């Protein structure tokens, strides 16, 4: 699930824009990113989700392993400290995560990370990006041109978590692009079916 710096959208003041260094992450920084993600979720989403939902999101994100194959992770660095990160999955063409440290929200850190993500996508000829947005982040993504596709609910440990699918298109789709999209959907369904078959087989 994606999160960003939209927590203080109702504030009556605007902080000064912070210019950060955007770079690719290093393998030994994963734990730092996970800690930042946890802190961001617990503080910035508290107005939209209760404690049980937030902890369920954190556990779900850990289990999903957002830094899996196909992930391209950018970090925002300020004065030698990582204060945000964003993940693009180039295989499934989705934004897996956008997180900003609570101390640096409303300073355009999330926007700079999103710019890096979108430029990477365009360079790879990815014509649109999908994001599963938290309720907290909807306005943030809309301000960047993402459109709501529909509301949905994910579940973890029987805890329901409402969120929203959003999408931004950069270039028109060709027939080949549409076929590729259907192939991805079919492969994803096949992988899920195989997993369920293995689980059921082991249970007997």
C-alpha positions in Angstrom: 0.0 0.0 0.0 1.2 3.5 -0.9 1.6 6.4 1.6 3.0 9.9 1.3 3.1 13.4 2.7 -0.6 14.2 2.6 -1.2 14.0 6.4 -1.2 17.8 7.0 -3.3 18.8 4.0 -5.7 20.8 6.2 -3.1 22.9 7.9 -3.3 26.6 7.5 0.4 27.1 6.9 2.8 25.9 4.2 6.3 24.8 5.0 9.2 25.8 2.8 10.0 23.4 0.0 12.9 21.2 0.8 15.3 20.2 -2.0 16.6 16.8 -1.5 19.0 14.4 -3.2 17.1 11.6 -5.0 19.0 8.5 -5.7 18.6 4.7 -6.0 18.7 2.8 -2.7 21.5 0.5 -1.6 21.0 -3.1 -0.4 22.1 -2.3 3.2 19.5 0.5 3.5 16.4 -1.8 3.5 16.0 -1.9 7.3 16.2 1.9 7.4 13.4 2.1 4.8 11.2 -0.3 6.7 11.7 1.6 9.9 10.8 4.9 8.1 7.7 3.2 6.6 6.5 2.0 10.0 6.9 5.4 11.6 5.2 7.2 8.7 2.2 4.8 8.8 1.7 5.0 12.5 1.8 8.8 12.6 0.5 10.0 9.2 -2.5 7.7 8.7 -3.9 7.9 12.2 -6.7 10.2 11.1 -8.0 7.8 8.5 -7.3 4.3 10.1 -7.6 2.9 13.6 -4.6 1.3 15.4 -5.5 -2.3 14.4 -5.8 -1.3 10.7 -2.5 0.5 10.8 -0.7 -2.4 12.4 -2.3 -4.7 9.8 -1.0 -2.5 7.0 2.5 -2.6 8.4 2.5 -6.4 8.8 1.0 -6.8 5.3 3.7 -4.6 3.8 6.5 -6.6 5.5 5.1 -9.9 4.3 4.6 -8.6 0.7 8.3 -7.7 0.5 7.9 -4.6 -1.6 11.6 -4.7 -2.4 11.1 -7.9 -4.5 12.1 -8.7 -8.0 11.2 -5.9 -10.4 11.3 -3.2 -7.8 13.2 0.1 -8.4 13.6 2.0 -5.2 14.4 5.7 -5.0 15.3 7.4 -1.7 15.2 11.1 -0.7 18.3 12.1 1.2 18.7 15.3 3.2 21.9 16.1 5.1 23.0 12.5 4.9 19.8 11.1 6.2 17.1 9.2 4.3 13.8 11.0 4.8 11.6 9.3 2.2 11.5 6.6 -0.4 9.4 5.4 -3.3 9.1 2.1 -5.1 8.3 1.4 -8.7 7.6 -2.2 -9.8 8.6 -2.2 -13.4 7.1 -5.6 -14.1 3.6 -4.9 -12.9 3.9 -1.2 -13.7 2.7 -0.1 -10.3 3.8 2.3 -7.6 4.4 0.0 -4.6 5.1 2.7 -2.0 5.7 6.3 -1.4 6.7 7.2 2.2 8.0 10.4 3.8 9.2 10.8 7.3 6.6 12.7 9.5 9.1 15.5 10.3 9.4 16.4 6.6 5.8 16.3 5.3 4.4 19.2 3.2 7.9 20.1 1.9 7.6 18.5 -1.6 9.7 15.5 -0.7 6.9 13.2 -1.9 6.5 15.1 -5.2 10.2 14.9 -5.9 10.2 11.2 -5.3 7.1 10.8 -7.6 8.9 12.8 -10.3 11.8 10.4 -10.2 9.4 7.4 -10.3 7.5 8.8 -13.3 10.7 9.7 -15.2 12.0 6.2 -14.7 8.7 4.8 -16.0 8.7 7.0 -19.1 12.3 6.0 -19.9 11.2 2.4 -19.7 8.4 3.2 -22.1 5.8 2.4 -19.4 2.7 4.3 -20.6 0.7 4.3 -17.4 1.1 3.7 -13.7 -1.3 2.2 -11.1 -1.2 2.9 -7.4 -3.2 1.4 -4.5 -3.6 4.5 -2.4 -4.4 4.9 1.2 -7.3 7.2 2.1 -4.7 9.5 3.5 -2.9 9.9 0.2 -5.7 10.4 -2.3 -5.4 14.2 -2.6 -1.7 13.9 -2.9 -2.0 11.7 -6.0 -4.8 13.6 -7.5 -2.7 16.8 -7.3 -0.1 14.9 -9.4 -2.7 13.9 -12.1 -3.8 10.5 -10.9 -7.4 9.6 -11.4 -9.5 7.4 -9.1 -10.5 4.1 -10.7 -12.5 2.8 -7.8 -12.7 2.0 -4.1 -11.6 -1.3 -2.8 -10.9 -3.1 0.5 -7.9 -5.2 1.3 -7.8 -7.6 4.2 -5.1 -8.8 6.5 -5.7 -11.1 9.5 -9.4 -10.5 8.9 -9.0 -6.8 9.4 -10.6 -4.7 6.6 -8.6 -1.8 5.2 -10.3 0.6 2.8 -8.2 2.1 0.0 -8.5 3.4 -3.6 -7.1 2.3 -6.9 -5.7 5.2 -8.9 -4.0 5.6 -12.3 -2.1 8.0 -14.4 -1.6 7.6 -18.1 1.4 9.2 -19.9 1.0 8.0 -23.5 -1.8 6.4 -25.5 -2.0 2.6 -25.4 -1.4 0.5 -28.6 -2.9 -2.9 -29.2 0.3 -4.6 -28.2 0.2 -2.7 -24.9 -3.3 -3.9 -24.2 -2.3 -7.5 -25.0 0.7 -7.2 -22.6 -1.7 -6.0 -19.9 -3.9 -9.0 -20.4 -0.9 -11.4 -20.3 0.2 -9.9 -17.0 -3.4 -10.4 -15.6 -3.5 -14.0 -16.8 0.0 -14.8 -15.4 -1.0 -13.2 -12.0 -4.2 -15.3 -11.9 -2.3 -18.4 -12.8 0.3 -17.8 -10.0 -2.5 -17.3 -7.5 -4.2 -20.4 -8.6 -1.0 -22.5 -8.3 -0.4 -21.1 -4.8 -3.9 -22.0 -3.7 -3.5 -25.5 -5.2 -0.3 -26.1 -3.3 -1.9 -24.9 -0.1 -4.9 -27.2 -0.5 -2.6 -30.1 -1.4 -0.5 -29.6 1.7 -3.6 -29.5 3.9 -4.7 -33.0 2.9 
